[in-house]
Amino acid sequence: QVQLEQSGGGSVQPGGSLQLSCAASGYSHSDNCMAWFRQTPGQERQGVASIYTGDGETHYAGSAEGRFTISFDRASRTLYLHMTNLNPEDTAIYYCAFDWGHCPARWWLVPKYDYWGQGTHVTVSS
């Protein structure tokens, strides 16, 4: 059973930076798809970025491109999302997600992912 344990997040002023972490465990096959999603009240969960842990190929939503960086440390099996130049529109609950094997072409689709982290709050406010 894959388990995802999130940490990081919190409050930051506009223009600031934050890093989220997601420690993955409970699986043996090392090359999989992991992603970050975010959700605000009353809205659907939206894909932020994905990474195939086999070769490090990444994909980003337009809102994240150039500001966020997704990465994966194979030794610790920890997924990261480094967020810079944050603005109030980035305020949300952020979730990490896991899917077996290669990332699907439409990586941003929620039903594609089998396992989810517990979520962590990110608040961007002055």
Phi, psi and chi 1 to 4 in degrees:
 res  aa     phi    psi   chi1   chi2   chi3   chi4
   1 GLN       -  119.2  178.2   80.3    0.6      -
   2 VAL   -71.2  134.5  176.1      -      -      -
   3 GLN  -123.7  138.5  -66.3 -176.3  -33.1      -
   4 LEU  -124.1  120.0  -56.8  175.4      -      -
   5 GLU  -116.0  113.5 -176.7   66.1   31.6      -
   6 GLN   -91.3  152.0  -66.3 -177.0 -132.2      -
   7 SER  -151.0  168.2   59.6      -      -      -
   8 GLY    96.8 -163.6      -      -      -      -
   9 GLY    84.6 -167.4      -      -      -      -
  10 GLY   124.8 -154.4      -      -      -      -
  11 SER  -112.6  143.8  -63.5      -      -      -
  12 VAL  -150.8  154.5   65.3      -      -      -
  13 GLN   -81.8  156.0  -68.5 -173.8  -20.2      -
  14 PRO   -53.4  137.6  -27.9   36.1      -      -
  15 GLY    90.2   -9.3      -      -      -      -
  16 GLY   -82.3 -177.4      -      -      -      -
  17 SER  -129.4  152.2  -59.8      -      -      -
  18 LEU  -147.1  155.0  -81.9  176.3      -      -
  19 GLN  -127.3  132.7  179.3  162.5  -77.6      -
  20 LEU  -105.3  147.6  -52.3 -178.9      -      -
  21 SER  -127.4  153.1  -58.5      -      -      -
  22 CYS  -146.9  106.6  173.1      -      -      -
  23 ALA   -88.6  123.7      -      -      -      -
  24 ALA  -103.8  141.5      -      -      -      -
  25 SER  -152.6  170.2   62.1      -      -      -
  26 GLY    88.5   17.6      -      -      -      -
  27 TYR  -142.5  158.5   63.7   95.9      -      -
  28 SER  -110.6  -33.8   56.7      -      -      -
  29 HIS   -70.7  122.9 -173.9  -97.4      -      -
  30 SER   -86.4  -18.6   59.3      -      -      -
  31 ASP  -106.4  105.9  -60.7  -22.2      -      -
  32 ASN  -142.6  175.7  -61.1  -71.3      -      -
  33 CYS   -99.4  130.9  179.5      -      -      -
  34 MET  -129.8  152.1  -63.3 -168.9   72.9      -
  35 ALA  -151.1  163.4      -      -      -      -
  36 TRP  -115.8  136.2  -71.3   99.0      -      -
  37 PHE  -124.9  164.9  -72.7   74.4      -      -
  38 ARG  -144.0  155.6   66.5 -173.2 -175.1 -174.6
  39 GLN  -145.9  136.1 -172.0  169.8   21.3      -
  40 THR  -113.5  159.4   55.1      -      -      -
  41 PRO   -55.5  130.2  -27.8   36.4      -      -
  42 GLY    80.2    0.2      -      -      -      -
  43 GLN  -114.3  158.3  -58.8  -64.3  -42.5      -
  44 GLU   -75.0  154.4  -66.0 -175.0   -8.2      -
  45 ARG   -67.6  133.7 -161.9  167.5  -65.9 -172.7
  46 GLN  -120.9  141.6  -64.2 -178.4  -30.5      -
  47 GLY   -71.6  137.9      -      -      -      -
  48 VAL  -106.9  -49.8  174.8      -      -      -
  49 ALA  -163.2  154.9      -      -      -      -
  50 SER  -135.9  159.5   70.4      -      -      -
  51 ILE  -146.9  137.2 -175.1  168.4      -      -
  52 TYR   -92.6  117.0  174.5   56.6      -      -
  53 THR   -71.6  -10.5   64.4      -      -      -
  54 GLY   -69.1  -51.1      -      -      -      -
  55 ASP  -121.9    1.8   61.3    9.1      -      -
  56 GLY    81.1    8.7      -      -      -      -
  57 GLU   -62.5  132.6 -179.2  177.9  -11.5      -
  58 THR  -120.9  155.8   58.7      -      -      -
  59 HIS  -139.6  146.6  -63.9  -83.5      -      -
  60 TYR  -132.0  146.8  -66.8   91.1      -      -
  61 ALA   -70.4  156.2      -      -      -      -
  62 GLY   -57.5  -35.6      -      -      -      -
  63 SER   -69.1  -20.3   59.2      -      -      -
  64 ALA  -100.3  -22.6      -      -      -      -
  65 GLU   -55.8  128.4 -169.1   79.0   54.9      -
  66 GLY    84.7  -13.2      -      -      -      -
  67 ARG  -117.5  -33.2  -62.1 -171.9  -58.7  129.4
  68 PHE  -109.7  148.8  -65.6    1.8      -      -
  69 THR  -131.7  124.2  -58.5      -      -      -
  70 ILE   -98.0  139.9 -172.4  171.3      -      -
  71 SER  -150.3  164.3   61.4      -      -      -
  72 PHE  -140.9  127.4 -178.1   77.8      -      -
  73 ASP   -96.5  112.4 -178.9   80.2      -      -
  74 ARG   -68.3  -33.3  -68.1  175.6   67.4   88.7
  75 ALA   -64.6  -43.1      -      -      -      -
  76 SER   -98.7   -4.7   63.2      -      -      -
  77 ARG    53.9   47.1  -71.8 -170.4  171.1 -177.7
  78 THR  -117.7  129.4  -58.7      -      -      -
  79 LEU   -93.3  140.5  178.6   73.2      -      -
  80 TYR  -125.9  152.3  -63.0   97.9      -      -
  81 LEU  -133.4  110.9 -176.1   68.2      -      -
  82 HIS   -97.2  121.1 -176.1   62.5      -      -
  83 MET  -115.7  128.2  -56.1 -177.4  -70.0      -
  84 THR  -124.3  166.4   63.9      -      -      -
  85 ASN    48.1   48.4 -165.5   21.8      -      -
  86 LEU   -69.1  147.1  -74.3  160.3      -      -
  87 ASN  -131.5  166.0   58.5   63.6      -      -
  88 PRO   -56.8  -26.3  -29.9   37.1      -      -
  89 GLU   -69.4  -13.1  -70.8   71.0   37.3      -
  90 ASP   -84.5   -5.7  -63.9  -44.7      -      -
  91 THR   -62.5  124.5  -64.2      -      -      -
  92 ALA  -177.0  173.0      -      -      -      -
  93 ILE   -92.5  127.9  -60.0  174.7      -      -
  94 TYR  -104.2  136.3  -75.4   70.7      -      -
  95 TYR  -125.2  139.6  -62.5   90.0      -      -
  96 CYS   -95.2  155.7   60.5      -      -      -
  97 ALA  -143.7  156.8      -      -      -      -
  98 PHE  -134.6  134.2  178.3  101.6      -      -
  99 ASP  -135.3  141.1 -174.4   30.4      -      -
 100 TRP   -68.2  137.8  -63.1  106.7      -      -
 101 GLY    76.7 -156.1      -      -      -      -
 102 HIS   -64.5  153.0  -74.1  -90.7      -      -
 103 CYS   -68.0  137.2  -70.3      -      -      -
 104 PRO   -67.4  158.8   25.5  -33.1      -      -
 105 ALA   -57.4  -42.9      -      -      -      -
 106 ARG   -98.2   71.3  -71.1 -174.7  -78.8 -176.6
 107 TRP   -64.6  -18.3   59.7  -91.1      -      -
 108 TRP   -83.8   -0.2   57.9   87.1      -      -
 109 LEU   -83.3  120.5  -65.5 -179.3      -      -
 110 VAL   -56.4  -44.1  168.8      -      -      -
 111 PRO   -64.5  -13.6  -24.2   36.3      -      -
 112 LYS   -68.1  -21.3  -64.7  -73.7 -172.0  179.1
 113 TYR   -99.9  135.9  -65.0   85.2      -      -
 114 ASP   -90.7  -26.9  -61.6  -50.6      -      -
 115 TYR  -134.9  145.9  -57.5   95.1      -      -
 116 TRP  -134.5  146.8  -66.5   84.6      -      -
 117 GLY   -75.8  175.8      -      -      -      -
 118 GLN   -80.9  -11.1   78.7  -84.9   22.3      -
 119 GLY    92.2  147.5      -      -      -      -
 120 THR  -143.5  140.0 -174.7      -      -      -
 121 HIS   -81.2  136.9  -72.1  -97.0      -      -
 122 VAL  -125.0  123.8  171.5      -      -      -
 123 THR  -123.0  125.6  -58.6      -      -      -
 124 VAL  -115.2  111.2 -175.3      -      -      -
 125 SER  -156.4  147.0  174.1      -      -      -
 126 SER   -92.8      -   55.4      -      -      -
